[in-house]
Amino acid sequence: MSADTEAVNDVTDVTDVLSEAAADPEAGVASEAAVASSSAVVPDARAEVARHPILGGVDILVGLLLLGAIWFALPTRWLPMDIGGSLLAVGFVVAGAALLARRSWAAIVARSLGVAVLVAGASLLTALALAAGDLFGRYGPVGMGGGLILIVVFLLLLPYLVILPAAQLWLLAPGRHADETSAPHV
């Protein structure tokens, strides 16, 4: 049985217990034993998302900084960079706004964006590290200047392209709050 079917059955069980209690005029209100005996767990769909307003704010800030860097700081236009970077920045802003608004789909969008950024960022940083190593090894003292510049760029991009997406994936992991959301909501 899928999780959605189980959730619907659990809600139906609670509804049945409450309607039986309401139908019996002598019982008045459903007894605690009747409600407790139904093994219904009604998870709050917004409970996991509500815990991440800081992550939503960071996503919006990173998205706006990325848009500003692409459209105002870069001196020349290159269509693949403009389109790809702008889509990524809009994704950050949408995910952040959804996290702040506590939308039910916010965690899914933020996790998808986190995976995309983590894969692209790890690939880019790997290429930078390999290029820096190549400059150091191939050109000796002359290549050291170029290699140091690539290492500085590597260190500047590391928090945004690897650490932030990895933290986002860890904080928004589906099973991370399972112990808190499995308790019945009364």
C-alpha positions as CSV (number, residue, x, y, z in Angstrom):
1,M,0.0,0.0,0.0
2,S,1.4,3.4,-0.9
3,A,2.0,6.2,1.6
4,D,-0.8,8.3,0.1
5,T,-3.3,5.4,0.4
6,E,-2.2,4.8,4.0
7,A,-2.7,8.5,4.8
8,V,-6.2,8.6,3.2
9,N,-7.1,5.4,5.2
10,D,-5.8,7.0,8.4
11,V,-7.9,10.1,7.8
12,T,-10.9,7.9,7.0
13,D,-10.4,6.0,10.3
14,V,-10.3,9.2,12.3
15,T,-13.4,10.5,10.5
16,D,-15.2,7.2,11.2
17,V,-14.4,7.3,14.9
18,L,-15.5,10.9,15.3
19,S,-18.7,10.4,13.3
20,E,-19.6,7.3,15.4
21,A,-19.2,9.3,18.5
22,A,-21.3,12.2,17.1
23,A,-24.0,9.8,16.1
24,D,-24.3,8.4,19.7
25,P,-26.2,11.0,21.7
26,E,-25.2,9.5,25.0
27,A,-21.5,9.5,24.2
28,G,-21.5,13.2,23.3
29,V,-17.8,13.6,22.4
30,A,-15.6,10.9,21.2
31,S,-13.7,9.3,24.0
32,E,-10.0,9.6,24.2
33,A,-9.7,5.8,24.1
34,A,-11.6,5.7,20.8
35,V,-9.5,8.3,19.2
36,A,-6.3,6.8,20.6
37,S,-7.2,3.3,19.5
38,S,-7.4,4.5,15.9
39,S,-3.8,4.3,14.7
40,A,-4.3,7.4,12.6
41,V,-1.5,9.7,12.0
42,V,-2.3,12.9,10.1
43,P,1.0,14.5,9.2
44,D,1.1,18.3,8.8
45,A,2.2,18.8,5.2
46,R,3.7,22.2,6.1
47,A,5.5,21.0,9.2
48,E,8.8,20.2,7.5
49,V,8.8,23.3,5.3
50,A,8.0,25.7,8.2
51,R,11.4,24.9,9.8
52,H,13.5,26.6,7.1
53,P,12.8,30.3,6.8
54,I,16.5,31.0,6.9
55,L,17.2,28.6,4.1
56,G,14.5,30.4,2.0
57,G,16.0,33.8,2.7
58,V,19.5,32.5,1.7
59,D,18.1,31.0,-1.5
60,I,16.5,34.3,-2.4
61,L,19.7,36.3,-1.6
62,V,21.9,33.9,-3.7
63,G,19.4,34.1,-6.6
64,L,19.4,37.9,-6.6
65,L,23.2,38.0,-6.3
66,L,23.5,35.6,-9.2
67,L,21.2,37.6,-11.3
68,G,23.1,40.8,-10.5
69,A,26.4,39.2,-11.2
70,I,25.2,37.8,-14.6
71,W,23.4,41.0,-15.9
72,F,25.5,43.8,-14.3
73,A,28.9,42.5,-13.4
74,L,29.8,40.4,-16.4
75,P,31.3,42.7,-19.1
76,T,30.2,40.7,-22.2
77,R,27.1,38.7,-23.0
78,W,27.4,35.0,-23.8
79,L,24.0,33.3,-24.4
80,P,24.7,29.9,-22.7
81,M,25.9,31.7,-19.6
82,D,23.1,34.3,-19.6
83,I,20.3,31.7,-20.0
84,G,21.7,29.0,-17.8
85,G,22.7,31.4,-15.0
86,S,19.4,33.3,-15.2
87,L,17.4,30.0,-15.0
88,L,19.5,28.9,-12.0
89,A,19.0,32.3,-10.3
90,V,15.3,32.3,-10.9
91,G,15.2,28.7,-9.5
92,F,16.9,29.9,-6.4
93,V,14.4,32.8,-6.0
94,V,11.4,30.6,-6.6
95,A,12.6,27.9,-4.2
96,G,13.4,30.5,-1.6
97,A,10.0,32.3,-1.9
98,A,8.2,28.9,-1.7
99,L,10.1,28.0,1.4
100,L,9.3,31.3,3.0
101,A,5.6,30.9,2.0
102,R,5.6,27.3,3.4
103,R,4.3,25.8,0.2
104,S,3.9,22.0,0.1
105,W,6.0,21.7,-3.0
106,A,8.8,24.0,-1.8
107,A,11.0,21.2,-0.5
108,I,10.8,19.3,-3.7
109,V,11.8,22.3,-5.8
110,A,14.6,23.2,-3.4
111,R,16.0,19.7,-3.4
112,S,15.8,19.4,-7.2
113,L,17.6,22.7,-7.5
114,G,20.2,21.6,-4.9
115,V,21.0,18.4,-6.9
116,A,21.4,20.4,-10.1
117,V,23.6,23.0,-8.5
118,L,25.7,20.4,-6.6
119,V,26.4,18.4,-9.8
120,A,27.2,21.5,-11.9
121,G,29.2,23.0,-9.0
122,A,31.2,19.9,-8.3
123,S,32.0,19.6,-12.0
124,L,33.1,23.2,-12.4
125,L,35.2,23.1,-9.2
126,T,36.8,19.8,-10.3
127,A,37.7,21.4,-13.7
128,L,39.2,24.5,-11.8
129,A,41.3,22.3,-9.6
130,L,42.6,20.2,-12.5
131,A,43.4,23.4,-14.5
132,A,45.2,24.9,-11.5
133,G,47.2,21.7,-11.0
134,D,48.0,21.6,-14.7
135,L,49.3,25.2,-14.6
136,F,51.4,24.5,-11.6
137,G,52.9,21.3,-13.0
138,R,53.4,22.4,-16.6
139,Y,54.6,25.9,-16.3
140,G,56.4,25.9,-13.0
141,P,56.9,29.3,-11.4
142,V,55.2,31.1,-14.3
143,G,52.1,29.0,-14.0
144,M,52.0,29.5,-10.3
145,G,50.3,32.9,-10.7
146,G,47.5,31.5,-12.9
147,G,47.2,28.5,-10.6
148,L,46.8,30.8,-7.6
149,I,44.1,32.8,-9.3
150,L,42.2,29.6,-10.1
151,I,42.5,28.4,-6.5
152,V,41.1,31.7,-5.3
153,V,38.2,31.4,-7.7
154,F,37.8,27.8,-6.4
155,L,37.6,28.9,-2.8
156,L,35.2,31.8,-3.6
157,L,32.8,29.5,-5.5
158,L,33.0,26.5,-3.0
159,P,30.4,27.8,-0.5
160,Y,27.8,28.6,-3.2
161,L,28.2,25.7,-5.5
162,V,28.9,22.8,-3.1
163,I,28.4,23.7,0.6
164,L,25.0,25.5,0.2
165,P,23.4,22.8,-2.1
166,A,24.7,20.0,0.2
167,A,23.3,21.7,3.3
168,Q,20.0,22.3,1.5
169,L,19.8,18.6,0.5
170,W,20.6,17.6,4.1
171,L,18.2,20.0,5.7
172,L,15.3,19.2,3.3
173,A,15.8,15.4,3.2
174,P,12.4,13.6,3.3
175,G,13.2,11.3,6.2
176,R,15.1,13.8,8.3
177,H,12.0,14.9,10.4
178,A,10.3,11.5,10.3
179,D,10.4,11.1,14.1
180,E,8.8,14.5,14.7
181,T,6.0,14.2,12.0
182,S,5.1,10.6,13.0
183,A,3.6,11.7,16.3
184,P,-0.2,12.1,16.1
185,H,-1.5,15.7,15.9
186,V,-4.3,16.2,18.4
